[in-house]
Amino acid sequence: MAPSPALLSLGEPLIEFNRPKEGDGRTWLQGFGGDSQNVVIAASRQGASTGYLTSLGEDWMGDAFLELWRSEGVDTAHVARHPTAPTGVSFVTHGPAGHKFDYLRKNSAASLMTPDGLPRDYIAGARVLHLSAIGQAISDTARATCAAALEIARAAGVKVSYDTNLRLRLWDIDTARGVIDATIARCDIALPSLDDSRQLTGLEAPDAIVDHYLRLGAPLVALKMAADGCLVATAQERFRVPGHRVEAVDATGAGDTFDGSFLARLLAGDDLRAAAAYANVAAALSTQGYGAVTPIPRADAVRAELARAGRAG
């Protein structure tokens, strides 16, 4: 049996249709989305070995995802195909408040995943398993699948990474708080965003939010603060990485790019400061084009920007 990739991610991929701000209102760019799959693409482009766990429809969209993942070096050995359920779809539009998502995902193939379809040995052989709150929110069976995968990982000593990505169209705030807090308590690397965390916790200050997640039991918290960078904390240390300034046009996958890049650099042996600085720059660069996946930078571009920023500083 081939060894498991270092990083596995579990969740729902979404075929993306993105309408550019400067377009005619009728033209859509077809791309790829879904937070958990964006993470593995980002990590793979930074040099990590990755694999994805999901279910796709037996449709052109599922075929397109498999082609994408294979071209990006993402292992698809345990991607299932559902004979009747479709692959999910997302639509991204842009306005004064930023990007907005609409979906066609009800009863998607990924939402029908069940725990008995999980490859236990594959998960147990990884170094990190990444989950997100969106994967938990799309259906009761998907939530149970995420919970089962988390327990398989913990039993095998595999670290669990978790993004609190909040979509209140999928579940109510009270349910979200309960599930997310319980998952934070059992993860190793918490990757919340500031806006979501303010809704989930009722807290405003970044340090208070980080304290909340540390008290719940997460050993490591990296709070993403968009243009203001990130705040990283453990019980022993705490530091901020300032935002990296670019001409941004679309922040659709920036948080996911941070997640994948941060995890890739930790897997490569970077310390927390180096991994956070790298991920911060990667996330900023990902906002310079439209779509979640296409603008995700590769390692050479991130390193060149880090060097340029270092010289500028």
C-alpha positions in Angstrom: 0.0 0.0 0.0 1.3 3.5 -0.9 2.0 5.8 2.0 -0.6 8.4 2.9 0.1 12.0 2.0 1.3 14.2 4.8 -1.8 16.5 4.6 -5.4 15.2 4.1 -8.4 17.4 3.8 -12.1 16.4 4.1 -15.0 18.3 2.8 -17.0 19.6 -0.2 -15.6 20.9 -3.4 -17.7 23.4 -5.4 -17.5 24.3 -9.1 -17.1 28.0 -9.0 -18.7 30.7 -11.3 -17.1 34.1 -10.5 -18.5 37.4 -11.9 -15.8 40.0 -12.2 -16.5 43.4 -10.8 -15.4 45.1 -14.1 -17.4 42.7 -16.3 -20.6 43.2 -18.2 -22.7 41.4 -15.5 -23.4 38.5 -17.8 -19.9 37.0 -18.1 -18.9 34.4 -15.5 -15.4 32.9 -15.0 -15.6 29.1 -14.3 -13.2 27.9 -11.7 -13.0 25.8 -8.6 -13.8 26.4 -5.0 -14.8 24.8 -1.7 -12.7 25.8 1.3 -11.4 22.3 2.1 -10.2 21.6 -1.4 -8.7 25.1 -1.7 -6.5 24.2 1.3 -5.0 21.2 -0.3 -4.4 23.0 -3.6 -2.6 25.8 -1.7 -0.6 23.3 0.3 0.3 21.3 -2.8 1.5 24.4 -4.5 3.9 25.1 -1.6 5.4 21.6 -1.9 3.4 19.5 0.6 2.1 16.1 -0.2 -1.7 16.2 -0.1 -4.8 14.1 -0.5 -8.5 14.9 -0.6 -11.4 13.0 0.9 -14.8 13.8 -0.7 -17.6 12.5 -3.0 -18.2 13.9 -6.4 -21.1 13.5 -8.8 -20.7 11.5 -11.9 -20.9 14.7 -14.0 -18.6 17.0 -16.0 -17.9 18.9 -12.8 -16.6 15.9 -11.0 -14.5 15.0 -14.0 -13.1 18.5 -14.0 -12.1 18.3 -10.3 -10.3 15.0 -10.8 -8.4 16.5 -13.6 -7.5 19.5 -11.5 -6.3 17.5 -8.5 -4.2 15.2 -10.6 -2.6 18.1 -12.3 -1.8 19.7 -8.9 -0.4 16.5 -7.4 -3.3 16.0 -5.0 -3.9 12.3 -4.2 -7.4 11.2 -5.3 -7.2 7.5 -4.3 -10.1 7.9 -1.9 -12.4 10.3 -3.8 -15.8 8.7 -4.3 -18.3 9.2 -7.2 -22.0 9.3 -6.5 -24.2 7.8 -9.2 -27.1 10.2 -8.9 -26.1 13.2 -6.7 -24.4 16.2 -8.3 -21.2 18.0 -7.6 -22.0 21.3 -5.8 -21.8 24.7 -7.4 -21.0 28.2 -6.0 -21.5 31.6 -7.5 -19.3 34.5 -6.4 -20.3 38.2 -7.0 -18.6 41.4 -5.8 -20.0 44.6 -4.3 -19.1 47.4 -1.9 -19.0 45.0 1.1 -16.7 42.5 -0.7 -17.4 39.1 -2.2 -20.8 37.3 -1.8 -21.5 33.6 -2.2 -24.6 31.9 -3.5 -24.9 28.1 -3.9 -26.5 25.1 -5.6 -25.4 22.4 -3.1 -28.5 20.9 -1.6 -28.1 17.1 -1.7 -24.8 17.3 -3.3 -22.6 14.2 -3.5 -20.3 15.5 -0.7 -23.3 16.2 1.5 -24.3 12.5 1.3 -20.9 11.3 2.7 -21.2 8.9 5.6 -18.6 7.7 8.2 -18.6 4.1 6.9 -17.0 5.4 3.7 -13.9 6.7 5.4 -10.5 5.1 4.7 -9.3 4.5 8.2 -5.7 3.4 7.4 -5.3 6.3 4.9 -6.3 8.9 7.6 -4.2 7.2 10.3 -1.1 7.3 8.0 -1.2 11.1 7.5 0.5 13.7 9.6 -2.3 16.3 9.5 -6.1 16.0 8.9 -7.8 19.3 7.9 -11.5 19.9 8.6 -13.7 22.9 8.3 -17.0 24.0 9.8 -18.5 24.2 6.3 -18.0 20.5 5.9 -19.8 19.9 9.2 -22.7 22.2 8.2 -23.7 20.9 4.8 -25.6 17.9 6.3 -26.0 15.7 9.4 -24.2 12.8 7.7 -21.3 15.0 6.6 -21.0 16.3 10.2 -20.9 12.7 11.5 -18.3 11.9 8.8 -16.1 14.8 10.0 -16.5 13.7 13.6 -15.5 10.1 12.7 -12.5 11.3 10.7 -11.4 13.5 13.6 -11.6 10.5 16.0 -9.6 8.2 13.6 -6.9 10.9 13.4 -6.7 11.5 17.1 -6.5 7.8 17.9 -3.6 7.5 15.4 -1.7 10.6 16.7 -2.5 12.5 13.6 -2.8 16.3 14.2 -6.1 17.9 13.4 -6.3 21.3 11.7 -9.7 23.1 11.8 -11.1 26.2 10.1 -14.2 27.7 11.7 -15.5 29.0 8.4 -19.0 30.2 9.2 -21.9 30.0 6.7 -25.2 30.8 8.5 -27.2 29.8 5.4 -26.2 26.3 6.3 -27.0 26.2 10.0 -28.2 28.5 12.8 -25.7 30.4 15.0 -26.4 28.3 18.2 -25.8 25.0 16.4 -22.7 26.4 14.8 -21.3 27.6 18.1 -21.9 24.3 19.8 -20.3 22.2 17.0 -17.4 24.6 16.4 -16.5 25.0 20.1 -16.6 21.2 20.6 -14.3 20.7 17.5 -11.9 23.4 18.7 -11.6 21.5 21.9 -10.4 18.4 20.0 -8.2 20.0 17.4 -4.5 20.7 17.4 -4.3 23.7 15.1 -7.2 26.2 15.1 -7.5 28.5 12.1 -10.4 30.9 12.7 -11.0 34.2 11.0 -11.7 37.5 12.9 -15.1 38.2 11.3 -16.4 34.7 11.9 -15.0 34.6 15.4 -16.7 37.8 16.4 -20.1 36.3 15.4 -19.3 33.0 17.1 -17.9 34.3 20.4 -19.4 37.7 20.9 -15.9 39.0 21.5 -14.4 41.9 19.6 -10.7 42.1 20.5 -8.4 39.6 18.6 -6.5 38.8 21.8 -9.7 38.0 23.6 -10.8 35.7 20.8 -7.5 33.9 20.8 -7.7 33.5 24.6 -11.2 32.0 24.2 -10.0 29.3 21.7 -6.9 28.5 23.8 -9.2 28.0 26.9 -11.4 25.7 24.9 -8.3 23.5 24.4 -6.7 24.3 21.1 -2.9 24.2 21.6 -2.2 26.5 18.6 -4.4 29.3 17.3 -3.7 31.3 14.1 -6.4 34.1 13.9 -6.7 35.4 10.4 -7.4 39.2 10.3 -7.6 39.8 6.5 -5.6 43.0 5.6 -4.4 43.3 9.2 -2.4 40.1 9.0 -2.7 37.3 11.7 -2.3 36.7 15.4 -0.7 33.5 16.3 -0.7 32.1 19.9 0.1 29.1 22.0 0.2 28.8 25.8 3.9 29.8 25.6 4.1 32.6 23.0 2.0 35.1 21.1 2.8 37.3 18.1 1.3 39.3 15.3 2.3 39.3 11.7 1.2 42.5 10.0 -0.8 42.5 6.8 1.1 42.3 3.4 -0.1 45.0 1.1 -1.1 44.2 -2.5 -3.6 45.5 -5.0 -6.4 43.1 -4.2 -9.3 42.3 -6.5 -10.9 39.2 -5.1 -10.3 37.7 -1.6 -12.5 34.6 -2.3 -9.9 32.0 -1.3 -7.4 34.0 0.8 -8.2 32.4 4.1 -7.9 29.0 2.6 -4.6 29.9 1.0 -3.3 31.0 4.4 -4.4 27.6 5.9 -2.8 25.5 3.2 0.4 27.5 3.1 0.7 27.6 6.9 0.2 23.9 7.2 2.6 23.2 4.4 5.4 25.2 6.0 4.8 23.6 9.4 5.0 20.2 7.8 8.3 21.3 6.1 9.7 22.1 9.5 9.3 25.9 9.8 8.8 27.5 13.2 5.6 29.3 13.8 6.9 32.8 13.0 8.3 31.7 9.6 5.2 29.7 8.7 2.9 32.5 9.6 4.9 35.1 7.7 5.0 32.8 4.6 1.3 32.1 4.8 0.5 35.8 5.2 2.3 36.6 2.0 0.7 33.7 0.1 -2.8 34.7 1.2 -2.2 38.3 0.1 -0.9 37.2 -3.3 -4.0 35.1 -3.8 -6.2 38.2 -3.8 -4.7 39.6 -7.0 -6.8 37.5 -9.3 -10.4 36.2 -9.6 -11.5 32.9 -8.2 -10.5 30.7 -5.3 -7.9 28.5 -7.0 -6.4 30.1 -10.0 -4.6 33.0 -8.1 -3.2 30.7 -5.4 0.5 31.3 -5.7 3.2 28.7 -6.0 6.2 28.5 -3.7 8.6 30.3 -6.0 6.3 33.4 -6.2 5.8 33.5 -2.5 9.5 33.2 -1.8 10.3 36.0 -4.4 7.7 38.2 -2.7 9.1 37.5 0.8 12.6 38.4 -0.5 11.3 41.6 -2.2 9.4 42.6 1.0 12.5 41.9 3.1 14.6 44.1 0.8 11.9 46.8 1.0 12.0 46.6 4.8 
